[in-house]
Every structure is written in structure tokens, then in C-alpha cells.
Amino acid sequence: MEVPPDVEPIAPTAGPEVELNARDWCASNLHEERIVQALWDLADPTPAKVRTILNDLGYVDERIHDLKQSGATTRFFLDLREKGGRLCLEGSAASKETVVDKCVAPVSGPFASGMRNQ
């Protein structure tokens, strides 16, 4: 679709689109897809079951944060920062309602879910 010459595209000014570098942005899509596929058919997604699946995908416990169940949903964060990147993922495992989205973590220091941006 072409943009008319008198209309300037609006660039995002906040959120992961601006704060993540190109490498993290690309990697986030791959991480999101594989995690959703792995959790999609999980009946009764308890924190223990979600942790096991994340571990089986290669995510170590030190990278998994705030794994908590709320009703039929288990929420979690993954700290995927490396080499100066800021990538983190926020997920909610709820069988066919599973959602995983990118978020932005501070460049350095300990990971704290309350400090990330969406």
C-alpha cells in the first residue's frame, strides 16, 4: 500500500517498537511463537506445568519470573536480556487463550516485572 505524498507515516513513540533493538525485535517473534505453540494444548496450566514446558524449551529457572496462577491462567515473565538487549516476554498460559507478548526490561540490573514496559 502506498502512502500519499502529502501524508507522513506516524512512527511509534513508545513501547517495544521503539525501545527494542532490531535483533531483540526479531528474536521476540520467534520466542513468542514457540512458547505459544508449546502451551496451546496444555490443559490445566499450573505454574509447575508451565515451568516444565518452559524448561523443556531451554528457558532456565533463573530467567523465569513471577510464575503465578490466577484462576485457570498462569502468568509469567521471561528475562531474555543478553548482549545489552532489553527483551523480556510477558505470558499468560490459558490453553487456547494463551498469549505471549514482548516487553522491555532495563538494560542492566536484576529483572523486576514491575520495571518493564509494554
Phi and psi in degrees as GROMACS dihedral restraints (atoms count N, CA, C in turn):
[ dihedral_restraints ]
;  ai    aj    ak    al  type     phi  dphi    fc
    3     4     5     6     1   -87.0    20    10
    4     5     6     7     1   143.8    20    10
    6     7     8     9     1   -93.5    20    10
    7     8     9    10     1   128.0    20    10
    9    10    11    12     1   -55.8    20    10
   10    11    12    13     1   146.8    20    10
   12    13    14    15     1   -61.3    20    10
   13    14    15    16     1   -25.8    20    10
   15    16    17    18     1   -90.5    20    10
   16    17    18    19     1     4.0    20    10
   18    19    20    21     1  -115.5    20    10
   19    20    21    22     1   121.5    20    10
   21    22    23    24     1   -91.8    20    10
   22    23    24    25     1   134.7    20    10
   24    25    26    27     1   -64.0    20    10
   25    26    27    28     1   144.6    20    10
   27    28    29    30     1   -91.8    20    10
   28    29    30    31     1   118.8    20    10
   30    31    32    33     1   -86.5    20    10
   31    32    33    34     1   144.9    20    10
   33    34    35    36     1   -62.6    20    10
   34    35    36    37     1   145.9    20    10
   36    37    38    39     1  -115.2    20    10
   37    38    39    40     1    -4.7    20    10
   39    40    41    42     1  -153.7    20    10
   40    41    42    43     1   167.4    20    10
   42    43    44    45     1    90.4    20    10
   43    44    45    46     1  -179.0    20    10
   45    46    47    48     1   -56.5    20    10
   46    47    48    49     1   -31.3    20    10
   48    49    50    51     1   -57.8    20    10
   49    50    51    52     1   -31.9    20    10
   51    52    53    54     1   -95.8    20    10
   52    53    54    55     1   -37.8    20    10
   54    55    56    57     1   -89.0    20    10
   55    56    57    58     1   -20.6    20    10
   57    58    59    60     1   -90.8    20    10
   58    59    60    61     1   141.0    20    10
   60    61    62    63     1   -75.8    20    10
   61    62    63    64     1   170.0    20    10
   63    64    65    66     1   -60.1    20    10
   64    65    66    67     1   -38.1    20    10
   66    67    68    69     1   -63.5    20    10
   67    68    69    70     1   -47.5    20    10
   69    70    71    72     1   -65.4    20    10
   70    71    72    73     1   -39.3    20    10
   72    73    74    75     1   -60.6    20    10
   73    74    75    76     1   -46.4    20    10
   75    76    77    78     1   -66.1    20    10
   76    77    78    79     1   -46.2    20    10
   78    79    80    81     1   -62.7    20    10
   79    80    81    82     1   -34.6    20    10
   81    82    83    84     1   -60.6    20    10
   82    83    84    85     1   -39.8    20    10
   84    85    86    87     1   -63.0    20    10
   85    86    87    88     1   -40.4    20    10
   87    88    89    90     1   -67.4    20    10
   88    89    90    91     1   -44.4    20    10
   90    91    92    93     1   -61.9    20    10
   91    92    93    94     1   -46.8    20    10
   93    94    95    96     1   -56.8    20    10
   94    95    96    97     1   -48.2    20    10
   96    97    98    99     1   -62.7    20    10
   97    98    99   100     1   -46.9    20    10
   99   100   101   102     1   -69.8    20    10
  100   101   102   103     1   -33.4    20    10
  102   103   104   105     1   -70.3    20    10
  103   104   105   106     1   -44.9    20    10
  105   106   107   108     1   -59.9    20    10
  106   107   108   109     1   -44.4    20    10
  108   109   110   111     1   -60.8    20    10
  109   110   111   112     1   -39.5    20    10
  111   112   113   114     1   -71.5    20    10
  112   113   114   115     1   -31.0    20    10
  114   115   116   117     1   -94.7    20    10
  115   116   117   118     1   -13.0    20    10
  117   118   119   120     1   -53.9    20    10
  118   119   120   121     1   -44.9    20    10
  120   121   122   123     1   -97.8    20    10
  121   122   123   124     1    11.3    20    10
  123   124   125   126     1   -76.6    20    10
  124   125   126   127     1   111.1    20    10
  126   127   128   129     1   -80.1    20    10
  127   128   129   130     1   141.8    20    10
  129   130   131   132     1    52.4    20    10
  130   131   132   133     1    67.9    20    10
  132   133   134   135     1   -73.8    20    10
  133   134   135   136     1    81.0    20    10
  135   136   137   138     1   -75.8    20    10
  136   137   138   139     1   160.2    20    10
  138   139   140   141     1   -54.9    20    10
  139   140   141   142     1   -39.7    20    10
  141   142   143   144     1   -63.8    20    10
  142   143   144   145     1   -43.1    20    10
  144   145   146   147     1   -67.0    20    10
  145   146   147   148     1   -40.9    20    10
  147   148   149   150     1   -64.8    20    10
  148   149   150   151     1   -44.3    20    10
  150   151   152   153     1   -59.7    20    10
  151   152   153   154     1   -43.3    20    10
  153   154   155   156     1   -60.0    20    10
  154   155   156   157     1   -44.6    20    10
  156   157   158   159     1   -65.5    20    10
  157   158   159   160     1   -44.1    20    10
  159   160   161   162     1   -62.1    20    10
  160   161   162   163     1   -42.0    20    10
  162   163   164   165     1   -61.6    20    10
  163   164   165   166     1   -42.7    20    10
  165   166   167   168     1   -62.4    20    10
  166   167   168   169     1   -27.9    20    10
  168   169   170   171     1   -80.8    20    10
  169   170   171   172     1    -6.3    20    10
  171   172   173   174     1   103.3    20    10
  172   173   174   175     1     5.2    20    10
  174   175   176   177     1   -88.2    20    10
  175   176   177   178     1   118.2    20    10
  177   178   179   180     1   -79.4    20    10
  178   179   180   181     1   156.4    20    10
  180   181   182   183     1   -54.8    20    10
  181   182   183   184     1   -34.6    20    10
  183   184   185   186     1   -65.0    20    10
  184   185   186   187     1   -18.2    20    10
  186   187   188   189     1   -96.6    20    10
  187   188   189   190     1   -11.2    20    10
  189   190   191   192     1   -96.4    20    10
  190   191   192   193     1   125.9    20    10
  192   193   194   195     1  -130.1    20    10
  193   194   195   196     1   152.0    20    10
  195   196   197   198     1    50.5    20    10
  196   197   198   199     1    44.6    20    10
  198   199   200   201     1   -75.3    20    10
  199   200   201   202     1   105.0    20    10
  201   202   203   204     1  -138.8    20    10
  202   203   204   205     1   142.9    20    10
  204   205   206   207     1   -96.1    20    10
  205   206   207   208     1   138.1    20    10
  207   208   209   210     1  -136.1    20    10
  208   209   210   211     1   103.5    20    10
  210   211   212   213     1    65.3    20    10
  211   212   213   214     1  -127.3    20    10
  213   214   215   216     1   -92.3    20    10
  214   215   216   217     1     8.1    20    10
  216   217   218   219     1  -116.4    20    10
  217   218   219   220     1   139.4    20    10
  219   220   221   222     1  -113.6    20    10
  220   221   222   223     1   124.2    20    10
  222   223   224   225     1  -101.5    20    10
  223   224   225   226     1   151.2    20    10
  225   226   227   228     1  -159.4    20    10
  226   227   228   229     1   163.6    20    10
  228   229   230   231     1  -126.8    20    10
  229   230   231   232     1   146.9    20    10
  231   232   233   234     1  -121.1    20    10
  232   233   234   235     1   127.1    20    10
  234   235   236   237     1   -90.8    20    10
  235   236   237   238     1   108.8    20    10
  237   238   239   240     1  -113.2    20    10
  238   239   240   241     1    24.1    20    10
  240   241   242   243     1   -69.5    20    10
  241   242   243   244     1   134.6    20    10
  243   244   245   246     1  -159.6    20    10
  244   245   246   247     1   149.3    20    10
  246   247   248   249     1    51.1    20    10
  247   248   249   250     1    44.3    20    10
  249   250   251   252     1    81.3    20    10
  250   251   252   253     1     1.5    20    10
  252   253   254   255     1   -75.4    20    10
  253   254   255   256     1   172.0    20    10
  255   256   257   258     1  -128.6    20    10
  256   257   258   259     1    15.8    20    10
  258   259   260   261     1   -72.2    20    10
  259   260   261   262     1   132.3    20    10
  261   262   263   264     1  -140.1    20    10
  262   263   264   265     1   162.3    20    10
  264   265   266   267     1  -124.7    20    10
  265   266   267   268     1   142.5    20    10
  267   268   269   270     1  -115.2    20    10
  268   269   270   271     1   126.2    20    10
  270   271   272   273     1  -129.1    20    10
  271   272   273   274     1   154.3    20    10
  273   274   275   276     1  -134.8    20    10
  274   275   276   277     1   115.1    20    10
  276   277   278   279     1   -91.2    20    10
  277   278   279   280     1   116.8    20    10
  279   280   281   282     1  -149.3    20    10
  280   281   282   283     1    54.0    20    10
  282   283   284   285     1    53.8    20    10
  283   284   285   286     1  -123.7    20    10
  285   286   287   288     1   -69.0    20    10
  286   287   288   289     1    -9.6    20    10
  288   289   290   291     1   -99.4    20    10
  289   290   291   292     1    12.5    20    10
  291   292   293   294     1   -62.5    20    10
  292   293   294   295     1   135.7    20    10
  294   295   296   297     1  -136.5    20    10
  295   296   297   298     1   136.3    20    10
  297   298   299   300     1  -132.8    20    10
  298   299   300   301     1   124.7    20    10
  300   301   302   303     1  -127.1    20    10
  301   302   303   304     1   151.5    20    10
  303   304   305   306     1   -73.7    20    10
  304   305   306   307     1   151.1    20    10
  306   307   308   309     1  -143.7    20    10
  307   308   309   310     1   174.7    20    10
  309   310   311   312     1  -120.3    20    10
  310   311   312   313     1   125.7    20    10
  312   313   314   315     1  -103.8    20    10
  313   314   315   316     1   160.3    20    10
  315   316   317   318     1   -58.2    20    10
  316   317   318   319     1   152.9    20    10
  318   319   320   321     1   -61.1    20    10
  319   320   321   322     1   -39.0    20    10
  321   322   323   324     1  -140.1    20    10
  322   323   324   325     1   174.2    20    10
  324   325   326   327     1    91.1    20    10
  325   326   327   328     1   177.1    20    10
  327   328   329   330     1   -68.2    20    10
  328   329   330   331     1   150.2    20    10
  330   331   332   333     1   -77.5    20    10
  331   332   333   334     1   133.7    20    10
  333   334   335   336     1  -138.7    20    10
  334   335   336   337     1   121.2    20    10
  336   337   338   339     1   -59.4    20    10
  337   338   339   340     1   -28.4    20    10
  339   340   341   342     1   -72.0    20    10
  340   341   342   343     1   -11.2    20    10
  342   343   344   345     1  -100.7    20    10
  343   344   345   346     1     0.2    20    10
  345   346   347   348     1   -88.6    20    10
  346   347   348   349     1   158.4    20    10
  348   349   350   351     1  -112.9    20    10
  349   350   351   352     1   150.0    20    10
